[in-house]
Amino acid sequence: MDLISIALSKVAAYFGRGVLFFLEPSPVNEEVVHSSAFRTLTNQKPELSGKMKALIERVERQRDVYVSLREDLDDAVLPVFRPFEVPNNDPKEAARLVRAWLDLTDVNNFESYRHAVEKRGILVFRSNGYGGKWQIAKDSPILGFSIFDAVCPVIVVKKQPWEPQQCFTLMHELGHLLLHCESSIDDEGDMTSYEGREQEANAFAGHLLVPDELLARIADNTRPREAADFDNWLQPWRRLWGVSGEVILRRLLDAGRLSRRQYAAYRQWRAEQHFEQEEGGTRMYRHREPRHIFGDYYVRAVLDSLSAKNISLARASSYLDGLKINDLHMLERFYAGV
């Protein structure tokens, strides 16, 4: 391969295209090359990196794979999204309705929240903690994005060191899908915004994760004086509800039970803390990674399609993040309970 071909291959890989795309003599039609959801996200955040743009397109293709597989299987086995109407001008009431729609209990974590959303026909992907095509870079400010689709919406959550952060991102993106019926991509600033649709999505997520009846269980007269002690004070509820101390404190603030001075003191204390993040790790459970990334229903769709001989073993591998055949068989046994 000559140097020009090598360079062209690298450019094509960077933009997530084939080499032939750049040899096409006709002008590029953006509406054909990119979906409306892709254009919405990149217009919201024009500074997105090439890798992030490629991830968005990859998620769309993966969603299309799932929908195609589901069409060839018994729909009764895999959930189908049914639009759920909520008042878009009342995040609190919308959260109450959606919490019942999701059939949530009082004890939750990221996996239970994720499963509840997936049961309603919304795919939930979580980026991989390891480097690769399904990772959102650790230094990226992007925490998640959602792709609205009438047939099968998708939420993507950045893998974080602490699951409560992922829970809030998940419900924030769900807010955009249900309140606004639109795609959205959000960074750290959006998750604390006091303006517009981001504020609405934040209020929705806060009320859904910590509704009034749960907030009422916290006794104000037990609150410590120092903001540095708030996390320990809230620890029992943080663990039960799968949320961060900040989410609870923000709900207390909005309910008039915490002053802005106390809330600001906590945020300042929190910002000054240094938390060690786990590095490295083992990939001895590589066969389970597709489930962590794409969710239970997506993996079941691939395995059921393979079992029904609708797709080949090689095709199933490509749909499951390039799992090696041995790992794919281990995943089959894992789902079979063997």
KOLFI-893367 format. One record per residue: residue in one letter; x, y, z of N, C-alpha, C in turn. Coordinates in steps of 0.2 Angstrom, whole numbers, plus 5000, padded with zeros to 4 digits. Layout:
N
AXYZXYZXYZ...
! end
This chain:
338
M500449945000500050005000500450065000D500350114995500750174995500650225001L501050275001500950325007500250365006I500050375000499450414999498850365002S498850305000498350255002498250255009I498850245012498950245020498650305023A498850365021498550425023497850425023L497550405017496850415016496450365020S496750305021496450255026496450285033K496950325035496950355042496350405042V496350445037495850495037495150465037A495050415033494350375033494250345040A494750315043494550285050494450345055Y494750405054494650455059493850475059F493650485052492950505051492450455051G492650385053492150335053491850315046R492250325041492050315034492550265030G492250235025492650195021493050235016V493650205013494050245009493650265003L493250225000492850244994492450304995F492250325001491850385003492150445000F492850445001493250504999493450504991L493250454988493450444981492750464977E492250474980491650484977491650554974P491550564967491650634964491050684966S490450654967489950704968489950744975P489650794976489750834982489350794988V489550804994489350775000488650805002N488150765002487450785005487450765012E487450815016487550805023486850775026E486350785023485650755025485650675024V486050655019486150585018486650555022V487250595023487850565026487650555034H487350615037487150615044486450615045S486250585050485550585052485350645056S484750665056484450725059484650725067A484650665070484850665077485650685078F486050655073486750675073486850745072R486550775068486550845066486350885072T485850865076485550895082486150905087L486450845088486950835094487550885092T487750875086488350915084488250985084N487651005082487451085083487451105090Q487251065094487251085101487951095104K488351045102489051055104489551045098P489651105095490051105089490751085090E491051095096491751075098491851005099L491350955098491450885099492050855095S492350815098492950785094492750735089G493250715085493050665079492850605082K493150585088493050515091492350515094M492150575097491450575100490950575094K491050605089490550605083490550535080A491150505080491150435077490750385082L490750405089490450365094489650375093I489450435091488750445090488450405084E488850405079488650365073488650295074R489150275078489150195080488550175084V488350225089487750205093487150205088E487050245084486550245079486550175075R487150155073487150095069486950035073Q487150035080487049985084486249985086R485950035086485250045087484950015082D485150025076484849995070484849925069V485449895072485549825072485049795076Y484949825082484449795087483749795084V483549855081482849855079482749805073S483349795069483249745064483249675066L483649655072483549595075482949575078R482649635081482049625085481449615080E481449645074480949625069480949555067D481449525067481449455065481349405071L481249435077481149385082480449405085D480249365090479549375093479549435097D479249485095479249555099479049545106A478649495107478449485114479049475119V479549455116480149435121480549505122L480549545117480949605118480449665118P480549715123480149775124480149815118V479549845117479449895111479249965114F479650015112479450085115478750105113R478450125118477750165117477850235119P477750285115477850355118477350365124F477650395129477350405135477250485136E476650505136476550585136476550605143V476950655144477050685151476950765150P476750805155476750875154477450905154N477550935148478250965147478351025151N477851055154477951115158477951105165D477951045167477951025175478350965176P479050975177479550925178479350875184K479050915189478950875195478350825194E477850845191477250805189477450745184A477850765179478150725174478550665178A478950685183479350635186478950585190R478350615193477950565197477650515192L477350535186477050495182477550445179V478150465177478650425175478950375180R479050395186479250345191478750285192A478050305191477550245191477650205185W477750245179477750205173478350155173L478950175176479450135177479450085182D478950085186478750035192479350035196L479650095198480250095203480050075210T480450045214480350035221480750085224D480850085231481150135235481950115235V482150065233482850045234483050035227N483650065225483850065218484650075217N484850055212485550075210485550085202F486150095199486150105192485850045188E485949985190485749925186484949925186S484649935192483949935193483649995189Y483950055189483650105185483750095178R484250065176484350045169483849995166H483749945170483349895168482649915168A482449965172481749995172481650035166V482150065164482150105157482150065151E482550015151482549965146481949925145K481649915150480949875150480449915146R480549975145480050025142480250035134G480749995132480949995125481450045123I481850075128482350125127483050095128L483450085123484050055124484550105129V484850075133485350115138486050085137F486450125134487150105133487650135138R488150105141488550135145489250125142S489650185142490250185138490750135142N491250105139491750065142492250095146G492450065151492950095155493650095152Y493750045148494350025144494350075138G495050085136495050115129494850075124G494550115119494250075113493750115110K493350085105492850125101492250145105W492150105111491550125115491650165121Q492250195121492450235127492350305126I492050345131492050415131492650435135A493150465132493750485136493650515143K494150485147494050515154494050585155D494450615151494550695151494050725147S493550695144493050725140492450755145P492250815144491750845149491050815147I490950775142490350745140490150685145L489550695148489350645153488850595150G488450615144487950575141487650605136F487250565132486850595126486250545125S485750575122485150535120484950545113I484750495110484550505103483750485103F483350535101482650525101482450485094D482050435095481850405089481150375091A480650375087479950355088479950285089V480350245086480350175086480850145092C481450175093481850145098482350205100P482150245105482650295108483250255111V483850295111484450275115484650325120I484950295125485250345130485950315131V486450355131487150335132487450375138V487650335143487950365149488650345149K489050395151489750395152489950355158K490350305158490550265164490950305169Q490750315175491050355180491250315186P491750345190491950305195491450285201W490950335201490350325206489750315202E489350265204488750245200488150305201P488150335207487650385207487650445202Q488250455200488350505194488050475188Q488150415187487850385181487050385181C486750375187486050375188485750435187F486050495189485750555187485850575180T486350555177486450565169485950525166L485750465168485250425165484650455165M484450485171483750515171483750585168H484250615168484250685164484150675157E484450625154484350605147483650585146L483450545150482750515150482250575150G482450625154482050685154481950725147H482550725144482550755137482150715132L482150645133481750605128481050615129L480750615136480050615137479750685138L480150735141479850795141479950835135H480450835131480650875125480550835119C480550765119480550725113481050745108E481650755111482250775106482850745109S483350745104484050715106484450775109S484850755114485250795117485950765119I486450815120487150795122487350835128D487550815133487650855139488250845143D488550895145489150895149489050915156E489650925160489550935167489151005168G489251055164488951115165488151105164D487951065159487251055158486851025164M487250975168486950945173486850985180T487151045179486951095185486651155183S486451155177486151215174485451235177Y485451305177484751335180484351365175E484551345168484151385163483851335158G483251355155483051325149482851245150R482951215145482751145145483251095149E483851125150484351085154484051085162Q483851145164483551155170482951105171E482551105166481951055166482150985167A482650965163482950895163483250885170N483550935173483850925180483350915185A482850955185482250955190481850885189F481750865183481450805182481850745185A482550745183482950695186482950695194G482950755197482950755204482350735207H481750755204481150725207481050655206L481250625200481150555199481550515204L482250535205482650495209482450505216V482250565218482150575225481450615226P480850575225480250605226480050635233D479550675233479450705240479350655245E479050595244478950545249479550515252L480050515248480750495250481050545254L481050605251481350665254481150675261A480450665262480150675269480450625274R480850575272481150535277481750555281I481950615278482650645280482450695286A482650685292482450735297482950795297D482750855297483150915296483550925303N483250905309483550915315484150865316T484250825312484850785312485450805308R485350855304485850885299486450915303P487050895301487650925305487750995303R488151025307488251095305488751105300E489251065299489751075294489551035288A489651075282489551045275489950985274A490550975277490950915276490650855279D490150865283489850805286489250785283F489050825278488350805275488350735271D488850715268488850655265488750595269N489150595275489050545280488350545283W488050605284487350615287486850585282L486950585275486550565270486650495268Q487150465271487450405268486850345267P486450335273485950285272485550295266W485250355265484850365259485250365253R485850385253486250385246486250315244R486350265249486450195247485850165245L485250185248484650155247484350175240W484450235238484150265233484650265227G485250255228485750255222485850325219V485850375224486050445222486550475226S486850535223487350565226487050615232G487550635236487350675242487050745239E487450765233487250825230486550825227V486350775225485650765222485150775228I485250745233484750755239484750825242L485350855242485450925245485150975240R485150955234484851005229484050995230R483850935231483150935232482850965239L483350965244483150995250483151075249L483651095245483651165243483051185240D482851155235482251175231481651165235A481651125240481051115245481051175250G481551215250481651265256481851235262R482151175262482351145269483151155270L483451185265484251195265484351265262S484751305265484951375263485451365257R485451415253485951425247486651425250R486751455256487351455259487651385261Q487151345264487351285265487551235259Y487151245254487251205248487851225244A487951295244488651315241489251295245A489151295252489751265256489851195254Y489351155253489451085252489751075245R489551115240489851105233490551135233Q490751185237491451205238491851155241W491651125247491951065250492051005245R491550995242491550935237492150945232A492151005229492551025224493351025226E493451025232494151025235494350955237Q493950905236494150845238494450805232H494950765234495250725228495150655230F494750625225494550555225494950515221E495350455223495750415219495250375215Q495450375208495050325203495450265202E495050215202495350145200495650145193E496250115193496650115187496650035185G496750025179496849955176496249915178G496449855181495849805182495949745177T495549695178495649635174495049635169R495149595164494649585159494549505159M494549475164494449405165493749385163Y493249435164492549435162492449465156R492849465151492749495145492149475141H491949415142491249395139490649435141R490749465147490149505150490149575148E490649595145490749665143490149695139P489949655134489449675129488849695133R488649655138488049665143488149735146H488749745149488849805153488849865148I489049865142489049915137488349925134F488049875131487449875127486749865131G486849835137486249815141485949745139D485549725144485349655143484949635137Y484449675135484049665130484349665123Y484849705122485249705116485649635115V485949615121486349555121485849495119R485249495123484749445121484549445114A484449495111484249505104484749465100V485449485101485949455097485949375098L485949355104486049285106485449245103D484849275104484249245102484249235094S484449285091484549285083485049235081L485549225085486049175084485749105085S485449095090485049035091484549015086A484249065084483749055078484049045071K484649055071485049045065484849105060N484649165063484549215059485149255057I485749245061486349275060486949225061S487449235058488049185059488449205065L488849155067489249165073489749225072A489949235066490449295065490049355065R489449355063489049415063488849435070A488649385074488549395081489149425085S489749395083490349425086490449495085S490249515078490349585077489849635080Y489249605081488749645085488949655092L489349615095489549605102490249635104D490349685101491049725102491649675100G491549635095492049595092492249545097L491849515101491949455105492349405102K492849375104493149315102492649255102I492649205098492149155098492149115105N492749105108492749075114492349115120D492449185119492149225124491349225122L491149225116490449225114490149165117H490449105116490149045119490149045127M490549085130490549095137489949135139L489849185135489249225136488649195135E488549145130487949105129487849065135R488349035138488348995144488049035150F488349095150488149135156487449155156Y487149165150486449185149486049115150A486349065149485948995150485948975157G486349005161486448995168486848925169V487248915164487748855165488348875169
! end
